[in-house]
Amino acid sequence: MKPVRFALSPTRHRPLNLLLGAMLLLIATLLLLALATWRVTDPSWDTSAPTTISSARLVQNWIGPVGAWASDLLLQFLGITAFALPLWIGGLGLRWMRARSGGPAWLRWMGIILTLVFLPTSLGIIPFHWRWLHILPIEGVSGRLAADALVAWLNLRGAAIVAGVMAAAGLYFGSAFSFRRAWEGLQQQFVMASALLDRWHNWRLDRADRKAERLAMSHDFGPVQSDQPEPAWETQKPIRNNWFVRLFRRNRNADDLLDEVPAVQRIASLAARREADSERTESNRRRSIWERTDDLPLATPPLPVALGPESSRIVPIAGRADTSQPDHSTSQQPAATIVPLPQPAPTPATTAATRAREAAVQTAAVQPNATPTAAQKSAASAAIHERADADLRTTTIAPKNVSGFKLPPSTLLNKGEEPLAIRENELREEARKLVEKCAEFKVNGQIVQINPGPMVTTYEFKPDASVKYSRVAGLGDDLCLAMRAESILIERMAGKSTIGIQVPNHERETIHLRDVIESETFTKAKSRLTLAMGKDINGRIVTADLASMPHVLIAGSTGSGKSVAINAMIMSLLFRTTPAQVRLILVDPKRVELGMYEGIPHLFTPIITEAKLAANALRNAVREMERRLKLLASRSVRNIDQYNAKISEISMSSLFTETSEEEAPLPYIVIIIDELADLMMLDRANVEESITRLAQMARAVGIHLILATQRPSVDVITGLIKANVPTRISFRLASKVDSRTIIDDNGAESLLGRGDMLFRPPGTSRLMRIHAPYVSEKETAAIVDFWKAQGEAEYVEGFLEAPRDERAKQDGESDSEEDNDPLYDDAVRLVFEFGKASTSLLQRRLRIGYGRAAHLIDLMERDGLVGPADGSRPRELLKSPGWLHEVPTAID
């Protein structure tokens, strides 16, 4: 079977596979052309015309005499079934070029034989005897003989059924066709079309947004005079899109709405969009920016009342000087109601702070007798910072072919909702409460900036010069009462002289994995082990490189979002890497968290649910690390990337040299343990030793650990493990003691749950608060099915068994202490000196216990020195008393 398997199975040498595949494609092409250009006048097996060089010029077959003879033989014997041979050879060549196996060799050979036998038979059973080129019967000689035999035994209908079924079975088994793969491939084509349509739709929305911004920046809003002509846009009809554009849109998009709204009104809505968002109802705030455009009236707004020079004087607001317009003297004449034209959008330099000062001045103008308090002044003057994801641009990821595999598209994931609108009035009211509550405890200061986020809002509090930071940090529980919040986290702002007071939002957003996957931060990352961490407190996308961490320690109580975050990390790897690049070892003692990934081609071993097997896998991972270190040393390289690059160069330079398995490119191995406490309870010594060695030395060879636990106690997360795993992630925990155990600081007990976590990156002691992305089971199942359709998992045999030396120790095959007692030689000498073998003799002379003395006697019986036990009598010596002196080397 080895030659058959070699003929149908590609090798591990890709250049050789490409060469052999190209040769098979060439043979298939020549054979197909020879069959297609067969002529009756060409030399054949049933004619005696000699074939010489002169006569070869008269051959009409495109491949010459060789093609004429080969095509005649195949067509006469197989009929038109011969055309299946070049198709099968071409498919085999394509399989070699793609270096993908097509199933068991015996099954494919059986399918080929069934096809060559029963396909001509099916053609021979057809009542009409058709002929190829009006000469040769299409069934051939073999098909006619087999058809006649079947019809004689089974009649016409039975023969047709048997021949048709067997021919169909032969075609199915002899080719790489699969109904499941064909259906999944058809689905993937629709997925790709959907991804491209999403990209086109997003491009149109971005183009419409830029168009509206250019109109807003370039339009001049001067005072409208009474003698101005009627604007052109007033009589212009709205422009409608054609039927082709409306066919592909999901709902009314920006281009359609902007064409239907007049220019001035369109610019006014763009300038006042953020101000109007704060006054919308809850249902309107959840709608996207393009849906909110539906609320704009399509009718032309009324023009301002045309006034003369005397009546158009405007009384300025008290306490405010307008430097951009010339001064106007006040007038006692009654002024008509003026509808002001919309003002242009503010510049970035005067957005938040200018609006805050104007709001404070207008409040004072409305209530001239009311003196604002210090808290009100602080809240009114605080600048509201724009969220980092307000203008987040994402790109739909289309399927991409990498090394014979296809990476999944982002359309398999659910798209997140638009960010909630910022309510400035509510934020300033919350800021006022914070300042007043701090002032009650003699902690004076002011709010200088407000940073809204997806789940929390950070108020930057600047204390007075005489206020210590510890006094502000101690007000956490009191501020929770004042703000009616679940928990409040207080920390210093990095690089600023302010203190961040993080207050939970009343309406929290759900961060979806697709928003992170499609962001530029994730798509443009260079590392293959880039993990989608989520969004920080300001809405900024956060990713992390597992290769630079290089190991992660995760802790979180039940329901805090720890398992969902681990699933998001696994999904990040499945979106960026193929099974040839990254292999996974998943340990799930709870049996319900990671079981959905069973069968994906990335798995290095089956999903481990037994703690004993997990301990064996960790010990074997240490041995795999040692093997890889030797390979790196043999090639004089420092890390796995340099090793793989050098192996690729050697493989391309030597075309026909078969690379051994040890010299093949090494994939990354990521070991994910969902519950570390169960392993530590079973075999703490071996598990701790294996994790420590991997954490110390496995980074260079591409082996990384992700350790998670629900119980971050010191007996689970030992000091040795913490010292070698610098990167920590903590979700919500029960107490400050657990928080200090995992991240060496307080704060984890004040988190909100649902993916809210504290992340300590490598190389720094500063904690970063991140909200992990949510991925549903349906999304995970879609990605898993996508990968299962491309191949099955190839597990490494023996990786879950105990190491070889330990198995030898258990089976008695090594020189263990039990089988080779150090007192064995002395015991043999005593027995032969005294001429009897008894346990009491060995106990007295060697000063050992009864159990060890009896074991020594049993070893002598095994070696054939003494006989079996005979009651209370001493055992019989089977060797002479002088045997010990005659054979001094008999005892090793």
Protein Blocks (a to p, Z undefined) as FASTA:
>chain_A
ZZmmmmmpccfblklmmmmmmmmmmmmmmmmmmmmmgcfkbccfkbcbdcdfklmmmpmb
fnljmlmmmmmmmmmmnommlmmmmmmmmmmmmmmmnopaebjfklmmmmmmmmmmmmmm
mmmmpmbacdehhlacckbmmlmmmmmmmmmmnojmlmmmmmmmmmmmmmmmmpmcdfkl
mmmmmmmmmmmmmmmmmmmmmmmmmmmmmmmmmmmmmpccddddfkbccdfklmpccddd
dfklmmmpmbdcfklmmmmpcfklmmmmmmmmmmmmmmpcfklmmpcfklmmmmpcfbdc
dddddddfklmpccddehiacfkbccddddfbdcddddddddddddfklmmmmmmmmmmm
mmmmmmmmbccdfklmmmmmpccdddfklmcccdddddddeehiacddfklpccdddddd
ddfklmmmmmmmmmmmmmmnopacddfbdcddfkbccddddddfklcfklmmmmmmmmmm
mnopabdcddddehiabdcdddddfbdcdddfklmmmpmklmmpmbfkbccfbjcfkopa
cdddfklmmpccddddehilmmmmmmmmmmmmmmmpcfklpccddddfkopmmmmmgoia
kbmbdcdfbfklmmmmmmmmmmmmmmmmmmmmmnopabfklmmmmmmmmmmmmmmlccdf
klpccdddddddfblklmmmmmmmlmmmmmmmmmmmmmmnopacddddfblcfklmgfkl
mmmmmbccddddfbfklmmmmnopahjlmpgbjoiacdddehiabdcddddddddfklmm
mmmmmmmmnoccdddehklpccfklmmmmnopaccfklmcfklmmmmmmmmmnopacfkl
mmmmnopafklmmmmmmmmmmnopaccdehjbccddfbdfklmmmmmmlpZZ
